């Protein structure tokens, strides 16, 4: 269950050996964001998450929860003149991307943190993320590669994914972060144009143009629908062990990126987009736990305020219904491709 004992963070009580993260989402991602929060505190005892609430409803609800290891930040506290100037020229999604580097900078400066790691709100942690951050060593910036499977190569949109990116509050870290913030304010759109794509393609040049940038090597950081086909998973000593099929290399899963997970009508979910193949071991060992975290978050939300929105508009079953074979198999099995009845994953 969600830990919602009250707590307050100030510059005077920040633990110097703690881990600091930030994320952003609105009401449509509320259950996902709470699942992320709970997975962090389940696996990392000294953690604090700064949540940037991107609508008033989300902000007020999260503030009322008084989450022990989170600080809730409203748009009014966060947005500056430069962001507001470009806001009307971006879609809601593009504006979130535009704001990403500024959320990190805001946390470093306002709370005088020695580091801060941005997280996409649709991540879930299965192990303490300290093992990933320790890999940075003396470097100032940590970035994660997509590691695309060949059949899902989308490298035109960027080699790296802005899912888990850490900056230290030092000269090299701030140099990269301020450059990224200025670039995103100047241009951040959901299209490929002149070697740019959103906030993401900018990362491609960092290991070349800046000092102190480290590319994560740990395979357990950044498993996602676009690369999960490269691995097999099993339970081992209270951890999820991955095996890279090509090399036989083993690793422990630290976090998974639940990209394009969607709520669907009729108590159904789409685990990810239809074109991604998910190994059975990933569905059983990774997606089932995610549905449990989501269910706990949903129950908390509904118990607190039954009128509170916590997901986007649900998909219909049009993709399944376009084919008689798909529809029949889904009715008989309870799943087809990446569409699953929730009851099947809850069993």
N, C-alpha and C positions, 0 to 999 in steps of 0.2 A: 504493500500500500504506500501511497505518497506520504512522505514525512512532511508534515505541515506545522511543526512547532515553531513559534515565532522566533525570529533572530534579526539582529541589526548589524550591518557592516559599516565601519567607519575607518578612516585612515589610521586611527589609533589602535584598532584591534585586528588588523590584517595580519595573519600568520605568515611569517616570512618563508616558511617551508611548505606553504599550501600551493595548490594549483588553481589558477584562475582562468575561467572560460567566459565567453560571451556568445550570445545567439540572438536572433531576431525572428519574430513571427507575429501574426495577428490572430484573431479569433478562429479563423479557418484552420489554423494549425495548433490550436490549444491542446488537444489531446496528445499530439505528437511531441510538442514542447515539454509537457509534463512527463511524458515517458522518458524523454532524453534526460531531464533533470533527475528523475528517480534512478535511472541506470547509473548516472554519474555518482550519486551519493551512495549507491549500493556497492560500488567497486572502488571508490576513492574516499577515504575517511577525511582527508583534509582538502576539500574542494569548495569553491564558491563559483556560482554561475550568475553572470549579469545578463538579465533578460530585457531586451529592448522590445517593448510592446507596441506593435504598429497599428493599433487602433485603441480608442478609449475604452471600449467594452472589455478588451483583453487586459488592458492595464488595470482597470478597477477590479476585475475578477482576481487577477494574480495578487494584487495588493491585499485583497481581503483574505487570501489563503495564508498570508504571513509565512511563506516558505523559509525554513530555517537557514538554508544555505544558498539563498538567492537574493539578489537585489533587483527590483523591478524599476525600469527606467521608461518614462513616457516620451513620446515624440516632442512634447513641449520642452522637456529638459534637455533633449539631445540635439534637435535640429538647429543648425546655424544658418546664417544668411546665405552662404554658398549653396548649401543643400536646398534650401527653400527656393532659391533662384531657378534651379533646374528641375524641381519636382514636377511641375506641370508639363514638362516636355518628356517625361518618362511614364511608362505604364507602371502599375503597382509592382509588378515583378522586377522591372528594370530599376525602379527606385530602391527596392530592397538591395539589389546588387550594388547600386551607386553608394548606398550607405555602409556597406560592409566594412571597408577600411576605416571609416570614421567611427564605427562602434568600438573597434579595437583601440584606436587612438584616444577616444573619450575615456575608456576604462583606465588606460595607462596613465593619463594625465590627471583625471579627477581623483582617482584612488591611489595614485603614486605606486602602482604595481611594478614589480620588476619584470613581469611578463604577462601576456594575455593571449589565449588561444581562441580564435573564432571557430564556432561549430555550426554547421547546418542543423536546422531544427529537426530534420528527419533522420538523425543518427541514433543509434543505441549502443551503449557500451556493455561489453561482456567481460572486461578485465580492466584493471587500473591503467589509465592512459599514461601514467608516469614513465612506463617503459619506452613509450614513443618519444616523449619530451627529453628523456635522458640521452637519447641518441644524438641530440643536437650538440652536446659537448659545449665547446666554447663558441659555437656559431650563434648568430643572432636571429635567424629566421628559419622556420621549418615549413616545407611545402610537401604535399603528397601528390604522387603521380596517379593518373587514371588507371594505368596498366590495362588498357583495353584488350579484350579478346579480339583476335583478328576479324571475326564476323561482326563485331560491334564497334569497329574503329570509328571514332568521332574526333580524331586528333585535330581536324580543322577548327574545332571549337576550343582547343587548348590541350597541351600535354598534361597540365596539372589541374586539379580540382580544388575549388575553394570550399572544401568541406571541413578541413581541419588544418588551419594555418596559424602558426605561433610566431609572435614577435616579442623579443626582449626589449626592455626599455633602456636601450643603449644607443650609441651613435649610429652603428650600422643598421640596427633594427628600425630606428626612427627615420633614417634616410630612405629606406625602402618603403616604409609605411606611408610617409608623407608623399613620396612620388606616386604611389598607388592611389592614394586618396585624390590627389590632384588629377590624375589620369581618369579616374572614374567620374569625377565631377565634369570633366571636359567631354567625355564620351563614354556612355555605358548603355548599350542597346542590345536587344535580343536578335542580333543578326551578325553575320560575318562581314566585315568591311575593313579593307586596308590593313589586314593582319590583326584585327581586333575582334573580340566577341565578348560582350558583357563585361563583367569584372574579371573574367577568368583567363582570357588569352594573354593578358598583361603579364602573367606569371612566367610565361615561356622564356623571357629574357633575363630573369633575375639571377640565375646562377652564372650568367655571363657578364652582366652589367654591374652587379653589386658584389661586395665582399660579405662573407659570413652567412651565405644562404645554403642550407642543407636540404637535400632531397631525401625524404624518408626511405629507408631500406627495409624496414620491418614489414613483412607481408600482411601482418594482422591489422595494420592501419590502412583502411581504405578499401576493404572488400565491398563490392557493390554489384548491381545487376549487370553492368557492362564488363565485369571481369570474373564473376563467380564461377563461370564455366571452367576456369582453369584449375579449380580446387575440388577436393573431396573433404568432407568434415566428419568428425566423430567426437564423442565425449571422452575426455581423459582427465581424471583426477580433478573433477569440478571445474574443468575448463573445456572450451571447444577447440579442438586441435584441427588445424587445416593442413592438408597435404597438397603441395603443388604437383599436379599430375605430370608435368613435363620433366621435372627434376627430382621429384621425390622429397623435396625439402619440406620439413615440417615447421609449423609456427602455431602460436596461440592467437586466436581471434581477439582483437582488442575492441574494434568497433566495426559496425556494418552501416552502410549508407542505404536507407530504404527509399531510394529514388523512385519517384512516380508511383508510390503506393497510393491507392485511391479507395475511398469508401464507395460502395455500390448499393443500389436499392435491394430490397428483399434480404437484408441481413447477410450481404455478400461483400467481399473485398476483392480488389485486384491487387495482387502483391507487387506487381510492377507492370510496365508496358507489355503488350502482347508479344512483341517480337523478341523479348529476352527469354532465353532458356534458363530455368532455375533447376539445378540438381536436386534430387529428392532429399539428399542430406541437408541441403541449405534450407529447404522448406521446413523440414522437421526440427532442425537444431537452431535455426536462426529466426525464421519467420514465426514459428509457433510462440517462442518467448516474446517476440515483439507484440503479437496479438494479446498476450497476457498483460504486458505493460500498458497497452492501449486500453484494455478493458478496465484495469484498475484506475487509470486516469479518467476514463469516461464515468465510472461509478462515482468518483470523487466530485467531478463536475456536476453530475446530476443530483447528488446528495446536497451539494452546496447551493446550487441554483438550477432547477430543472429547466429553466428557459434559456440557459446559457448556450450559445452556439459554440461548437468545438471542432467542426470539420467543414470542408467546402461542400458545395452542392454535390449530392451523390450522383455518380454515373448511373445511367440506365443499363439494361442488358442488351442493347442494340447489337453490339458486336457478336455476342453469342447467338442471338436470335436470327441473325442474317443467314445462318446455316442450320439446316435441320439436324445434321450430324452433331454439330457443336451443342445445340440445345438438348438433344437427347442424351448425349454423354454427360452433360452437366447435370441433368435431372437424375440420371442413374447413379453417378459417382459422387456428386456433390462438388465437383471441381472440373475445370477444363482449362488447359494452358495455365495462365496465372490467375484465373478467377476461382475463388473458393468460397463455399458457404462457411461462415464464421464458426458454426457449430462443429464442422469437421476439424478445423484447426484448434478448437477448444477442447476436443476430446482427448 
